[in-house]
Amino acid sequence: MDLVIDILQQVLGFYSILLIVYIFMSWVPSTRETTIGRFLEKICEPYLEPFRKFIPPFGMIDVSPIVAILVLRLAGSGLESLASYF
């Protein structure tokens, strides 16, 4: 059981890194037109979209990705707590 939880935590951590890269790519719009940019858009936007529906941007700053990453971190912490029971 510990192995499964460790793998899930690693996947969540890797996905968080992909989200951060995708967010930084928004600072240079031409990078989103690359193959990597389109790939990241396909895997990141479905997760970010619900957060953007409920969290409005503050001026020019979109804080929904920060909340999305925090939710992933909380899920990782929840998995860690779950692992302590087994």
N, CA, C and O atoms as a Maestro MAE file, in Angstrom:
{
 s_m_m2io_version
 :::
 2.0.0
}

f_m_ct {
 s_m_title
 :::
 protein
 m_atom[344] {
  # First column is atom index #
  i_m_mmod_type
  r_m_x_coord
  r_m_y_coord
  r_m_z_coord
  i_m_residue_number
  s_m_chain_name
  s_m_pdb_residue_name
  s_m_pdb_atom_name
  i_m_atomic_number
  :::
  1 25 0.822 -1.192 0.000 1 A "MET " " N  " 7
  2 3 0.000 0.000 0.000 1 A "MET " " CA " 6
  3 2 0.866 1.256 0.000 1 A "MET " " C  " 6
  4 15 0.535 2.254 -0.639 1 A "MET " " O  " 8
  5 25 1.986 1.191 0.730 2 A "ASP " " N  " 7
  6 3 2.879 2.349 0.777 2 A "ASP " " CA " 6
  7 2 3.437 2.689 -0.597 2 A "ASP " " C  " 6
  8 15 3.620 3.860 -0.930 2 A "ASP " " O  " 8
  9 25 3.706 1.662 -1.390 3 A "LEU " " N  " 7
  10 3 4.248 1.892 -2.726 3 A "LEU " " CA " 6
  11 2 3.251 2.655 -3.593 3 A "LEU " " C  " 6
  12 15 3.634 3.571 -4.320 3 A "LEU " " O  " 8
  13 25 1.988 2.284 -3.520 4 A "VAL " " N  " 7
  14 3 0.947 2.956 -4.308 4 A "VAL " " CA " 6
  15 2 0.826 4.419 -3.891 4 A "VAL " " C  " 6
  16 15 0.733 5.303 -4.743 4 A "VAL " " O  " 8
  17 25 0.827 4.673 -2.601 5 A "ILE " " N  " 7
  18 3 0.703 6.040 -2.105 5 A "ILE " " CA " 6
  19 2 1.928 6.855 -2.486 5 A "ILE " " C  " 6
  20 15 1.802 8.026 -2.842 5 A "ILE " " O  " 8
  21 25 3.115 6.252 -2.417 6 A "ASP " " N  " 7
  22 3 4.332 6.956 -2.832 6 A "ASP " " CA " 6
  23 2 4.284 7.322 -4.305 6 A "ASP " " C  " 6
  24 15 4.673 8.425 -4.689 6 A "ASP " " O  " 8
  25 25 3.810 6.403 -5.126 7 A "ILE " " N  " 7
  26 3 3.703 6.672 -6.569 7 A "ILE " " CA " 6
  27 2 2.703 7.788 -6.817 7 A "ILE " " C  " 6
  28 15 2.964 8.684 -7.619 7 A "ILE " " O  " 8
  29 25 1.561 7.746 -6.139 8 A "LEU " " N  " 7
  30 3 0.554 8.797 -6.311 8 A "LEU " " CA " 6
  31 2 1.086 10.164 -5.871 8 A "LEU " " C  " 6
  32 15 0.800 11.177 -6.510 8 A "LEU " " O  " 8
  33 25 1.853 10.191 -4.789 9 A "GLN " " N  " 7
  34 3 2.442 11.452 -4.338 9 A "GLN " " CA " 6
  35 2 3.456 11.973 -5.354 9 A "GLN " " C  " 6
  36 15 3.531 13.179 -5.589 9 A "GLN " " O  " 8
  37 25 4.228 11.084 -5.950 10 A "GLN " " N  " 7
  38 3 5.182 11.503 -6.966 10 A "GLN " " CA " 6
  39 2 4.470 12.037 -8.204 10 A "GLN " " C  " 6
  40 15 4.917 13.010 -8.810 10 A "GLN " " O  " 8
  41 25 3.369 11.404 -8.576 11 A "VAL " " N  " 7
  42 3 2.589 11.872 -9.726 11 A "VAL " " CA " 6
  43 2 2.020 13.261 -9.441 11 A "VAL " " C  " 6
  44 15 2.059 14.136 -10.307 11 A "VAL " " O  " 8
  45 25 1.494 13.468 -8.238 12 A "LEU " " N  " 7
  46 3 0.963 14.779 -7.869 12 A "LEU " " CA " 6
  47 2 2.059 15.839 -7.877 12 A "LEU " " C  " 6
  48 15 1.835 16.959 -8.335 12 A "LEU " " O  " 8
  49 25 3.236 15.496 -7.375 13 A "GLY " " N  " 7
  50 3 4.355 16.432 -7.384 13 A "GLY " " CA " 6
  51 2 4.795 16.769 -8.797 13 A "GLY " " C  " 6
  52 15 5.066 17.930 -9.104 13 A "GLY " " O  " 8
  53 25 4.867 15.763 -9.658 14 A "PHE " " N  " 7
  54 3 5.251 15.995 -11.052 14 A "PHE " " CA " 6
  55 2 4.220 16.855 -11.762 14 A "PHE " " C  " 6
  56 15 4.575 17.754 -12.524 14 A "PHE " " O  " 8
  57 25 2.945 16.584 -11.517 15 A "TYR " " N  " 7
  58 3 1.882 17.384 -12.136 15 A "TYR " " CA " 6
  59 2 1.934 18.833 -11.648 15 A "TYR " " C  " 6
  60 15 1.670 19.759 -12.415 15 A "TYR " " O  " 8
  61 25 2.273 19.029 -10.379 16 A "SER " " N  " 7
  62 3 2.436 20.395 -9.858 16 A "SER " " CA " 6
  63 2 3.543 21.126 -10.603 16 A "SER " " C  " 6
  64 15 3.406 22.305 -10.929 16 A "SER " " O  " 8
  65 25 4.629 20.432 -10.869 17 A "ILE " " N  " 7
  66 3 5.735 21.039 -11.615 17 A "ILE " " CA " 6
  67 2 5.288 21.384 -13.028 17 A "ILE " " C  " 6
  68 15 5.627 22.453 -13.537 17 A "ILE " " O  " 8
  69 25 4.535 20.499 -13.667 18 A "LEU " " N  " 7
  70 3 4.024 20.793 -15.006 18 A "LEU " " CA " 6
  71 2 3.112 22.014 -14.990 18 A "LEU " " C  " 6
  72 15 3.157 22.833 -15.908 18 A "LEU " " O  " 8
  73 25 2.291 22.142 -13.960 19 A "LEU " " N  " 7
  74 3 1.431 23.322 -13.841 19 A "LEU " " CA " 6
  75 2 2.257 24.594 -13.705 19 A "LEU " " C  " 6
  76 15 1.939 25.614 -14.317 19 A "LEU " " O  " 8
  77 25 3.306 24.536 -12.910 20 A "ILE " " N  " 7
  78 3 4.156 25.712 -12.720 20 A "ILE " " CA " 6
  79 2 4.828 26.104 -14.037 20 A "ILE " " C  " 6
  80 15 4.898 27.286 -14.374 20 A "ILE " " O  " 8
  81 25 5.319 25.115 -14.776 21 A "VAL " " N  " 7
  82 3 5.935 25.401 -16.082 21 A "VAL " " CA " 6
  83 2 4.898 26.023 -17.012 21 A "VAL " " C  " 6
  84 15 5.192 26.989 -17.717 21 A "VAL " " O  " 8
  85 25 3.702 25.478 -17.013 22 A "TYR " " N  " 7
  86 3 2.636 26.010 -17.872 22 A "TYR " " CA " 6
  87 2 2.290 27.447 -17.491 22 A "TYR " " C  " 6
  88 15 2.037 28.278 -18.363 22 A "TYR " " O  " 8
  89 25 2.279 27.735 -16.215 23 A "ILE " " N  " 7
  90 3 1.984 29.103 -15.756 23 A "ILE " " CA " 6
  91 2 3.082 30.061 -16.207 23 A "ILE " " C  " 6
  92 15 2.795 31.154 -16.695 23 A "ILE " " O  " 8
  93 25 4.335 29.651 -16.043 24 A "PHE " " N  " 7
  94 3 5.432 30.514 -16.485 24 A "PHE " " CA " 6
  95 2 5.434 30.709 -17.996 24 A "PHE " " C  " 6
  96 15 5.863 31.752 -18.490 24 A "PHE " " O  " 8
  97 25 4.958 29.710 -18.728 25 A "MET " " N  " 7
  98 3 4.884 29.840 -20.183 25 A "MET " " CA " 6
  99 2 3.902 30.936 -20.597 25 A "MET " " C  " 6
  100 15 4.008 31.478 -21.697 25 A "MET " " O  " 8
  101 25 2.965 31.259 -19.739 26 A "SER " " N  " 7
  102 3 2.003 32.318 -20.074 26 A "SER " " CA " 6
  103 2 2.676 33.692 -20.112 26 A "SER " " C  " 6
  104 15 2.140 34.625 -20.709 26 A "SER " " O  " 8
  105 25 3.838 33.820 -19.484 27 A "TRP " " N  " 7
  106 3 4.552 35.088 -19.515 27 A "TRP " " CA " 6
  107 2 5.183 35.349 -20.882 27 A "TRP " " C  " 6
  108 15 5.451 36.496 -21.242 27 A "TRP " " O  " 8
  109 25 5.415 34.279 -21.637 28 A "VAL " " N  " 7
  110 3 5.957 34.393 -22.999 28 A "VAL " " CA " 6
  111 2 4.961 33.693 -23.921 28 A "VAL " " C  " 6
  112 15 5.073 32.491 -24.162 28 A "VAL " " O  " 8
  113 25 3.992 34.440 -24.434 29 A "PRO " " N  " 7
  114 3 2.887 33.814 -25.176 29 A "PRO " " CA " 6
  115 2 3.319 32.941 -26.359 29 A "PRO " " C  " 6
  116 15 2.619 31.985 -26.694 29 A "PRO " " O  " 8
  117 25 4.428 33.239 -26.983 30 A "SER " " N  " 7
  118 3 4.841 32.440 -28.138 30 A "SER " " CA " 6
  119 2 5.218 31.016 -27.749 30 A "SER " " C  " 6
  120 15 5.212 30.127 -28.600 30 A "SER " " O  " 8
  121 25 5.543 30.783 -26.488 31 A "THR " " N  " 7
  122 3 5.905 29.430 -26.062 31 A "THR " " CA " 6
  123 2 4.703 28.498 -26.020 31 A "THR " " C  " 6
  124 15 4.862 27.278 -26.072 31 A "THR " " O  " 8
  125 25 3.526 29.051 -25.927 32 A "ARG " " N  " 7
  126 3 2.323 28.204 -25.905 32 A "ARG " " CA " 6
  127 2 2.007 27.626 -27.284 32 A "ARG " " C  " 6
  128 15 1.215 26.691 -27.401 32 A "ARG " " O  " 8
  129 25 2.618 28.175 -28.314 33 A "GLU " " N  " 7
  130 3 2.390 27.678 -29.670 33 A "GLU " " CA " 6
  131 2 3.325 26.536 -30.026 33 A "GLU " " C  " 6
  132 15 3.191 25.941 -31.095 33 A "GLU " " O  " 8
  133 25 4.265 26.220 -29.154 34 A "THR " " N  " 7
  134 3 5.187 25.123 -29.414 34 A "THR " " CA " 6
  135 2 4.508 23.791 -29.128 34 A "THR " " C  " 6
  136 15 3.411 23.751 -28.570 34 A "THR " " O  " 8
  137 25 5.160 22.715 -29.509 35 A "THR " " N  " 7
  138 3 4.620 21.376 -29.251 35 A "THR " " CA " 6
  139 2 4.476 21.130 -27.756 35 A "THR " " C  " 6
  140 15 3.471 20.581 -27.304 35 A "THR " " O  " 8
  141 25 5.473 21.533 -26.999 36 A "ILE " " N  " 7
  142 3 5.417 21.349 -25.541 36 A "ILE " " CA " 6
  143 2 4.295 22.196 -24.949 36 A "ILE " " C  " 6
  144 15 3.575 21.739 -24.061 36 A "ILE " " O  " 8
  145 25 4.142 23.424 -25.433 37 A "GLY " " N  " 7
  146 3 3.087 24.304 -24.951 37 A "GLY " " CA " 6
  147 2 1.704 23.744 -25.201 37 A "GLY " " C  " 6
  148 15 0.833 23.813 -24.334 37 A "GLY " " O  " 8
  149 25 1.499 23.188 -26.385 38 A "ARG " " N  " 7
  150 3 0.192 22.589 -26.698 38 A "ARG " " CA " 6
  151 2 -0.052 21.338 -25.860 38 A "ARG " " C  " 6
  152 15 -1.177 21.085 -25.428 38 A "ARG " " O  " 8
  153 25 1.009 20.551 -25.631 39 A "PHE " " N  " 7
  154 3 0.872 19.362 -24.785 39 A "PHE " " CA " 6
  155 2 0.491 19.756 -23.363 39 A "PHE " " C  " 6
  156 15 -0.420 19.173 -22.774 39 A "PHE " " O  " 8
  157 25 1.196 20.755 -22.811 40 A "LEU " " N  " 7
  158 3 0.891 21.200 -21.449 40 A "LEU " " CA " 6
  159 2 -0.507 21.786 -21.360 40 A "LEU " " C  " 6
  160 15 -1.190 21.620 -20.349 40 A "LEU " " O  " 8
  161 25 -0.934 22.466 -22.406 41 A "GLU " " N  " 7
  162 3 -2.291 23.016 -22.412 41 A "GLU " " CA " 6
  163 2 -3.327 21.891 -22.334 41 A "GLU " " C  " 6
  164 15 -4.323 22.012 -21.621 41 A "GLU " " O  " 8
  165 25 -3.096 20.812 -23.058 42 A "LYS " " N  " 7
  166 3 -4.044 19.697 -23.057 42 A "LYS " " CA " 6
  167 2 -4.144 19.006 -21.705 42 A "LYS " " C  " 6
  168 15 -5.207 18.503 -21.342 42 A "LYS " " O  " 8
  169 25 -3.040 18.978 -20.956 43 A "ILE " " N  " 7
  170 3 -3.096 18.267 -19.677 43 A "ILE " " CA " 6
  171 2 -3.326 19.199 -18.488 43 A "ILE " " C  " 6
  172 15 -3.722 18.735 -17.419 43 A "ILE " " O  " 8
  173 25 -3.090 20.493 -18.648 44 A "CYS " " N  " 7
  174 3 -3.246 21.424 -17.524 44 A "CYS " " CA " 6
  175 2 -4.579 22.167 -17.535 44 A "CYS " " C  " 6
  176 15 -5.177 22.379 -16.480 44 A "CYS " " O  " 8
  177 25 -5.042 22.557 -18.698 45 A "GLU " " N  " 7
  178 3 -6.277 23.348 -18.768 45 A "GLU " " CA " 6
  179 2 -7.507 22.624 -18.220 45 A "GLU " " C  " 6
  180 15 -8.322 23.262 -17.553 45 A "GLU " " O  " 8
  181 25 -7.680 21.324 -18.468 46 A "PRO " " N  " 7
  182 3 -8.869 20.671 -17.879 46 A "PRO " " CA " 6
  183 2 -8.880 20.735 -16.355 46 A "PRO " " C  " 6
  184 15 -9.951 20.789 -15.750 46 A "PRO " " O  " 8
  185 25 -7.716 20.729 -15.733 47 A "TYR " " N  " 7
  186 3 -7.658 20.826 -14.271 47 A "TYR " " CA " 6
  187 2 -7.839 22.270 -13.806 47 A "TYR " " C  " 6
  188 15 -8.480 22.512 -12.783 47 A "TYR " " O  " 8
  189 25 -7.282 23.231 -14.545 48 A "LEU " " N  " 7
  190 3 -7.350 24.635 -14.133 48 A "LEU " " CA " 6
  191 2 -8.717 25.276 -14.407 48 A "LEU " " C  " 6
  192 15 -9.115 26.214 -13.716 48 A "LEU " " O  " 8
  193 25 -9.415 24.778 -15.393 49 A "GLU " " N  " 7
  194 3 -10.683 25.399 -15.799 49 A "GLU " " CA " 6
  195 2 -11.707 25.533 -14.672 49 A "GLU " " C  " 6
  196 15 -12.281 26.612 -14.520 49 A "GLU " " O  " 8
  197 25 -11.966 24.493 -13.873 50 A "PRO " " N  " 7
  198 3 -12.948 24.671 -12.782 50 A "PRO " " CA " 6
  199 2 -12.538 25.743 -11.776 50 A "PRO " " C  " 6
  200 15 -13.395 26.449 -11.244 50 A "PRO " " O  " 8
  201 25 -11.249 25.871 -11.512 51 A "PHE " " N  " 7
  202 3 -10.790 26.897 -10.579 51 A "PHE " " CA " 6
  203 2 -11.003 28.288 -11.161 51 A "PHE " " C  " 6
  204 15 -11.348 29.218 -10.433 51 A "PHE " " O  " 8
  205 25 -10.804 28.436 -12.456 52 A "ARG " " N  " 7
  206 3 -10.997 29.741 -13.108 52 A "ARG " " CA " 6
  207 2 -12.464 30.145 -13.135 52 A "ARG " " C  " 6
  208 15 -12.775 31.336 -13.172 52 A "ARG " " O  " 8
  209 25 -13.370 29.173 -13.116 53 A "LYS " " N  " 7
  210 3 -14.800 29.487 -13.104 53 A "LYS " " CA " 6
  211 2 -15.218 30.119 -11.781 53 A "LYS " " C  " 6
  212 15 -16.096 30.981 -11.754 53 A "LYS " " O  " 8
  213 25 -14.586 29.689 -10.675 54 A "PHE " " N  " 7
  214 3 -15.003 30.137 -9.353 54 A "PHE " " CA " 6
  215 2 -14.130 31.228 -8.759 54 A "PHE " " C  " 6
  216 15 -14.559 31.934 -7.846 54 A "PHE " " O  " 8
  217 25 -12.919 31.375 -9.260 55 A "ILE " " N  " 7
  218 3 -12.007 32.364 -8.691 55 A "ILE " " CA " 6
  219 2 -11.717 33.417 -9.754 55 A "ILE " " C  " 6
  220 15 -10.985 33.153 -10.708 55 A "ILE " " O  " 8
  221 25 -12.285 34.606 -9.592 56 A "PRO " " N  " 7
  222 3 -12.047 35.645 -10.593 56 A "PRO " " CA " 6
  223 2 -10.626 36.207 -10.482 56 A "PRO " " C  " 6
  224 15 -10.043 36.215 -9.398 56 A "PRO " " O  " 8
  225 25 -10.070 36.674 -11.603 57 A "PRO " " N  " 7
  226 3 -8.731 37.281 -11.532 57 A "PRO " " CA " 6
  227 2 -8.771 38.616 -10.798 57 A "PRO " " C  " 6
  228 15 -9.776 39.327 -10.830 57 A "PRO " " O  " 8
  229 25 -7.678 38.941 -10.146 58 A "PHE " " N  " 7
  230 3 -7.524 40.227 -9.481 58 A "PHE " " CA " 6
  231 2 -6.766 41.140 -10.420 58 A "PHE " " C  " 6
  232 15 -5.537 41.111 -10.479 58 A "PHE " " O  " 8
  233 25 -7.508 41.951 -11.153 59 A "GLY " " N  " 7
  234 3 -6.875 42.802 -12.154 59 A "GLY " " CA " 6
  235 2 -6.289 41.938 -13.257 59 A "GLY " " C  " 6
  236 15 -7.011 41.203 -13.931 59 A "GLY " " O  " 8
  237 25 -4.986 42.028 -13.436 60 A "MET " " N  " 7
  238 3 -4.301 41.252 -14.468 60 A "MET " " CA " 6
  239 2 -3.739 39.932 -13.917 60 A "MET " " C  " 6
  240 15 -3.111 39.173 -14.655 60 A "MET " " O  " 8
  241 25 -3.958 39.663 -12.652 61 A "ILE " " N  " 7
  242 3 -3.352 38.493 -12.019 61 A "ILE " " CA " 6
  243 2 -4.400 37.401 -11.823 61 A "ILE " " C  " 6
  244 15 -5.437 37.616 -11.195 61 A "ILE " " O  " 8
  245 25 -4.107 36.238 -12.369 62 A "ASP " " N  " 7
  246 3 -4.976 35.073 -12.219 62 A "ASP " " CA " 6
  247 2 -4.416 34.221 -11.090 62 A "ASP " " C  " 6
  248 15 -3.355 33.614 -11.240 62 A "ASP " " O  " 8
  249 25 -5.118 34.169 -9.960 63 A "VAL " " N  " 7
  250 3 -4.641 33.418 -8.798 63 A "VAL " " CA " 6
  251 2 -5.184 31.988 -8.760 63 A "VAL " " C  " 6
  252 15 -4.825 31.211 -7.875 63 A "VAL " " O  " 8
  253 25 -6.036 31.644 -9.705 64 A "SER " " N  " 7
  254 3 -6.611 30.299 -9.688 64 A "SER " " CA " 6
  255 2 -5.557 29.201 -9.815 64 A "SER " " C  " 6
  256 15 -5.736 28.151 -9.197 64 A "SER " " O  " 8
  257 25 -4.460 29.370 -10.580 65 A "PRO " " N  " 7
  258 3 -3.445 28.307 -10.592 65 A "PRO " " CA " 6
  259 2 -2.785 28.097 -9.231 65 A "PRO " " C  " 6
  260 15 -2.395 26.978 -8.899 65 A "PRO " " O  " 8
  261 25 -2.660 29.148 -8.455 66 A "ILE " " N  " 7
  262 3 -2.076 29.007 -7.120 66 A "ILE " " CA " 6
  263 2 -2.987 28.148 -6.255 66 A "ILE " " C  " 6
  264 15 -2.520 27.263 -5.539 66 A "ILE " " O  " 8
  265 25 -4.282 28.411 -6.324 67 A "VAL " " N  " 7
  266 3 -5.246 27.624 -5.554 67 A "VAL " " CA " 6
  267 2 -5.241 26.177 -6.052 67 A "VAL " " C  " 6
  268 15 -5.325 25.242 -5.255 67 A "VAL " " O  " 8
  269 25 -5.142 25.996 -7.362 68 A "ALA " " N  " 7
  270 3 -5.111 24.643 -7.922 68 A "ALA " " CA " 6
  271 2 -3.897 23.866 -7.421 68 A "ALA " " C  " 6
  272 15 -4.011 22.681 -7.109 68 A "ALA " " O  " 8
  273 25 -2.746 24.512 -7.341 69 A "ILE " " N  " 7
  274 3 -1.540 23.853 -6.841 69 A "ILE " " CA " 6
  275 2 -1.686 23.549 -5.352 69 A "ILE " " C  " 6
  276 15 -1.256 22.493 -4.886 69 A "ILE " " O  " 8
  277 25 -2.293 24.475 -4.604 70 A "LEU " " N  " 7
  278 3 -2.525 24.217 -3.174 70 A "LEU " " CA " 6
  279 2 -3.438 23.009 -2.967 70 A "LEU " " C  " 6
  280 15 -3.238 22.232 -2.034 70 A "LEU " " O  " 8
  281 25 -4.427 22.854 -3.826 71 A "VAL " " N  " 7
  282 3 -5.325 21.692 -3.729 71 A "VAL " " CA " 6
  283 2 -4.546 20.407 -3.986 71 A "VAL " " C  " 6
  284 15 -4.765 19.402 -3.311 71 A "VAL " " O  " 8
  285 25 -3.640 20.436 -4.957 72 A "LEU " " N  " 7
  286 3 -2.798 19.260 -5.197 72 A "LEU " " CA " 6
  287 2 -1.927 18.950 -3.985 72 A "LEU " " C  " 6
  288 15 -1.761 17.787 -3.615 72 A "LEU " " O  " 8
  289 25 -1.370 19.993 -3.369 73 A "ARG " " N  " 7
  290 3 -0.539 19.788 -2.174 73 A "ARG " " CA " 6
  291 2 -1.379 19.203 -1.030 73 A "ARG " " C  " 6
  292 15 -0.917 18.323 -0.304 73 A "ARG " " O  " 8
  293 25 -2.595 19.689 -0.877 74 A "LEU " " N  " 7
  294 3 -3.482 19.138 0.156 74 A "LEU " " CA " 6
  295 2 -3.815 17.676 -0.124 74 A "LEU " " C  " 6
  296 15 -3.906 16.868 0.800 74 A "LEU " " O  " 8
  297 25 -3.997 17.340 -1.395 75 A "ALA " " N  " 7
  298 3 -4.256 15.945 -1.751 75 A "ALA " " CA " 6
  299 2 -3.048 15.083 -1.399 75 A "ALA " " C  " 6
  300 15 -3.200 13.965 -0.907 75 A "ALA " " O  " 8
  301 25 -1.847 15.605 -1.651 76 A "GLY " " N  " 7
  302 3 -0.635 14.873 -1.273 76 A "GLY " " CA " 6
  303 2 -0.540 14.675 0.224 76 A "GLY " " C  " 6
  304 15 -0.153 13.605 0.692 76 A "GLY " " O  " 8
  305 25 -0.894 15.710 0.979 77 A "SER " " N  " 7
  306 3 -0.894 15.586 2.442 77 A "SER " " CA " 6
  307 2 -1.937 14.579 2.905 77 A "SER " " C  " 6
  308 15 -1.707 13.824 3.849 77 A "SER " " O  " 8
  309 25 -3.076 14.573 2.241 78 A "GLY " " N  " 7
  310 3 -4.115 13.595 2.571 78 A "GLY " " CA " 6
  311 2 -3.652 12.177 2.308 78 A "GLY " " C  " 6
  312 15 -3.943 11.267 3.085 78 A "GLY " " O  " 8
  313 25 -2.928 11.987 1.208 79 A "LEU " " N  " 7
  314 3 -2.376 10.663 0.923 79 A "LEU " " CA " 6
  315 2 -1.359 10.250 1.980 79 A "LEU " " C  " 6
  316 15 -1.294 9.087 2.380 79 A "LEU " " O  " 8
  317 25 -0.571 11.217 2.422 80 A "GLU " " N  " 7
  318 3 0.412 10.928 3.465 80 A "GLU " " CA " 6
  319 2 -0.271 10.527 4.764 80 A "GLU " " C  " 6
  320 15 0.171 9.602 5.445 80 A "GLU " " O  " 8
  321 25 -1.343 11.220 5.104 81 A "SER " " N  " 7
  322 3 -2.108 10.865 6.302 81 A "SER " " CA " 6
  323 2 -2.732 9.490 6.159 81 A "SER " " C  " 6
  324 15 -2.776 8.711 7.112 81 A "SER " " O  " 8
  325 25 -3.212 9.203 4.967 82 A "LEU " " N  " 7
  326 3 -3.806 7.896 4.704 82 A "LEU " " CA " 6
  327 2 -2.766 6.789 4.844 82 A "LEU " " C  " 6
  328 15 -3.071 5.698 5.327 82 A "LEU " " O  " 8
  329 25 -1.550 7.073 4.421 83 A "ALA " " N  " 7
  330 3 -0.475 6.087 4.523 83 A "ALA " " CA " 6
  331 2 -0.135 5.780 5.980 83 A "ALA " " C  " 6
  332 15 0.270 4.663 6.302 83 A "ALA " " O  " 8
  333 25 -0.297 6.752 6.847 84 A "SER " " N  " 7
  334 3 0.029 6.517 8.251 84 A "SER " " CA " 6
  335 2 -0.936 5.537 8.915 84 A "SER " " C  " 6
  336 15 -0.604 4.935 9.937 84 A "SER " " O  " 8
  337 25 -2.130 5.376 8.338 85 A "TYR " " N  " 7
  338 3 -3.096 4.446 8.896 85 A "TYR " " CA " 6
  339 2 -2.794 3.001 8.515 85 A "TYR " " C  " 6
  340 15 -3.257 2.065 9.168 85 A "TYR " " O  " 8
  341 25 -2.004 2.831 7.439 86 A "PHE " " N  " 7
  342 3 -1.733 1.458 6.965 86 A "PHE " " CA " 6
  343 2 -0.375 1.061 7.346 86 A "PHE " " C  " 6
  344 15 0.050 -0.054 7.043 86 A "PHE " " O  " 8
  :::
 }
 m_bond[343] {
  # First column is bond index #
  i_m_from
  i_m_to
  i_m_order
  :::
  1 1 2 1
  2 2 3 1
  3 3 4 2
  4 3 5 1
  5 5 6 1
  6 6 7 1
  7 7 8 2
  8 7 9 1
  9 9 10 1
  10 10 11 1
  11 11 12 2
  12 11 13 1
  13 13 14 1
  14 14 15 1
  15 15 16 2
  16 15 17 1
  17 17 18 1
  18 18 19 1
  19 19 20 2
  20 19 21 1
  21 21 22 1
  22 22 23 1
  23 23 24 2
  24 23 25 1
  25 25 26 1
  26 26 27 1
  27 27 28 2
  28 27 29 1
  29 29 30 1
  30 30 31 1
  31 31 32 2
  32 31 33 1
  33 33 34 1
  34 34 35 1
  35 35 36 2
  36 35 37 1
  37 37 38 1
  38 38 39 1
  39 39 40 2
  40 39 41 1
  41 41 42 1
  42 42 43 1
  43 43 44 2
  44 43 45 1
  45 45 46 1
  46 46 47 1
  47 47 48 2
  48 47 49 1
  49 49 50 1
  50 50 51 1
  51 51 52 2
  52 51 53 1
  53 53 54 1
  54 54 55 1
  55 55 56 2
  56 55 57 1
  57 57 58 1
  58 58 59 1
  59 59 60 2
  60 59 61 1
  61 61 62 1
  62 62 63 1
  63 63 64 2
  64 63 65 1
  65 65 66 1
  66 66 67 1
  67 67 68 2
  68 67 69 1
  69 69 70 1
  70 70 71 1
  71 71 72 2
  72 71 73 1
  73 73 74 1
  74 74 75 1
  75 75 76 2
  76 75 77 1
  77 77 78 1
  78 78 79 1
  79 79 80 2
  80 79 81 1
  81 81 82 1
  82 82 83 1
  83 83 84 2
  84 83 85 1
  85 85 86 1
  86 86 87 1
  87 87 88 2
  88 87 89 1
  89 89 90 1
  90 90 91 1
  91 91 92 2
  92 91 93 1
  93 93 94 1
  94 94 95 1
  95 95 96 2
  96 95 97 1
  97 97 98 1
  98 98 99 1
  99 99 100 2
  100 99 101 1
  101 101 102 1
  102 102 103 1
  103 103 104 2
  104 103 105 1
  105 105 106 1
  106 106 107 1
  107 107 108 2
  108 107 109 1
  109 109 110 1
  110 110 111 1
  111 111 112 2
  112 111 113 1
  113 113 114 1
  114 114 115 1
  115 115 116 2
  116 115 117 1
  117 117 118 1
  118 118 119 1
  119 119 120 2
  120 119 121 1
  121 121 122 1
  122 122 123 1
  123 123 124 2
  124 123 125 1
  125 125 126 1
  126 126 127 1
  127 127 128 2
  128 127 129 1
  129 129 130 1
  130 130 131 1
  131 131 132 2
  132 131 133 1
  133 133 134 1
  134 134 135 1
  135 135 136 2
  136 135 137 1
  137 137 138 1
  138 138 139 1
  139 139 140 2
  140 139 141 1
  141 141 142 1
  142 142 143 1
  143 143 144 2
  144 143 145 1
  145 145 146 1
  146 146 147 1
  147 147 148 2
  148 147 149 1
  149 149 150 1
  150 150 151 1
  151 151 152 2
  152 151 153 1
  153 153 154 1
  154 154 155 1
  155 155 156 2
  156 155 157 1
  157 157 158 1
  158 158 159 1
  159 159 160 2
  160 159 161 1
  161 161 162 1
  162 162 163 1
  163 163 164 2
  164 163 165 1
  165 165 166 1
  166 166 167 1
  167 167 168 2
  168 167 169 1
  169 169 170 1
  170 170 171 1
  171 171 172 2
  172 171 173 1
  173 173 174 1
  174 174 175 1
  175 175 176 2
  176 175 177 1
  177 177 178 1
  178 178 179 1
  179 179 180 2
  180 179 181 1
  181 181 182 1
  182 182 183 1
  183 183 184 2
  184 183 185 1
  185 185 186 1
  186 186 187 1
  187 187 188 2
  188 187 189 1
  189 189 190 1
  190 190 191 1
  191 191 192 2
  192 191 193 1
  193 193 194 1
  194 194 195 1
  195 195 196 2
  196 195 197 1
  197 197 198 1
  198 198 199 1
  199 199 200 2
  200 199 201 1
  201 201 202 1
  202 202 203 1
  203 203 204 2
  204 203 205 1
  205 205 206 1
  206 206 207 1
  207 207 208 2
  208 207 209 1
  209 209 210 1
  210 210 211 1
  211 211 212 2
  212 211 213 1
  213 213 214 1
  214 214 215 1
  215 215 216 2
  216 215 217 1
  217 217 218 1
  218 218 219 1
  219 219 220 2
  220 219 221 1
  221 221 222 1
  222 222 223 1
  223 223 224 2
  224 223 225 1
  225 225 226 1
  226 226 227 1
  227 227 228 2
  228 227 229 1
  229 229 230 1
  230 230 231 1
  231 231 232 2
  232 231 233 1
  233 233 234 1
  234 234 235 1
  235 235 236 2
  236 235 237 1
  237 237 238 1
  238 238 239 1
  239 239 240 2
  240 239 241 1
  241 241 242 1
  242 242 243 1
  243 243 244 2
  244 243 245 1
  245 245 246 1
  246 246 247 1
  247 247 248 2
  248 247 249 1
  249 249 250 1
  250 250 251 1
  251 251 252 2
  252 251 253 1
  253 253 254 1
  254 254 255 1
  255 255 256 2
  256 255 257 1
  257 257 258 1
  258 258 259 1
  259 259 260 2
  260 259 261 1
  261 261 262 1
  262 262 263 1
  263 263 264 2
  264 263 265 1
  265 265 266 1
  266 266 267 1
  267 267 268 2
  268 267 269 1
  269 269 270 1
  270 270 271 1
  271 271 272 2
  272 271 273 1
  273 273 274 1
  274 274 275 1
  275 275 276 2
  276 275 277 1
  277 277 278 1
  278 278 279 1
  279 279 280 2
  280 279 281 1
  281 281 282 1
  282 282 283 1
  283 283 284 2
  284 283 285 1
  285 285 286 1
  286 286 287 1
  287 287 288 2
  288 287 289 1
  289 289 290 1
  290 290 291 1
  291 291 292 2
  292 291 293 1
  293 293 294 1
  294 294 295 1
  295 295 296 2
  296 295 297 1
  297 297 298 1
  298 298 299 1
  299 299 300 2
  300 299 301 1
  301 301 302 1
  302 302 303 1
  303 303 304 2
  304 303 305 1
  305 305 306 1
  306 306 307 1
  307 307 308 2
  308 307 309 1
  309 309 310 1
  310 310 311 1
  311 311 312 2
  312 311 313 1
  313 313 314 1
  314 314 315 1
  315 315 316 2
  316 315 317 1
  317 317 318 1
  318 318 319 1
  319 319 320 2
  320 319 321 1
  321 321 322 1
  322 322 323 1
  323 323 324 2
  324 323 325 1
  325 325 326 1
  326 326 327 1
  327 327 328 2
  328 327 329 1
  329 329 330 1
  330 330 331 1
  331 331 332 2
  332 331 333 1
  333 333 334 1
  334 334 335 1
  335 335 336 2
  336 335 337 1
  337 337 338 1
  338 338 339 1
  339 339 340 2
  340 339 341 1
  341 341 342 1
  342 342 343 1
  343 343 344 2
  :::
 }
}
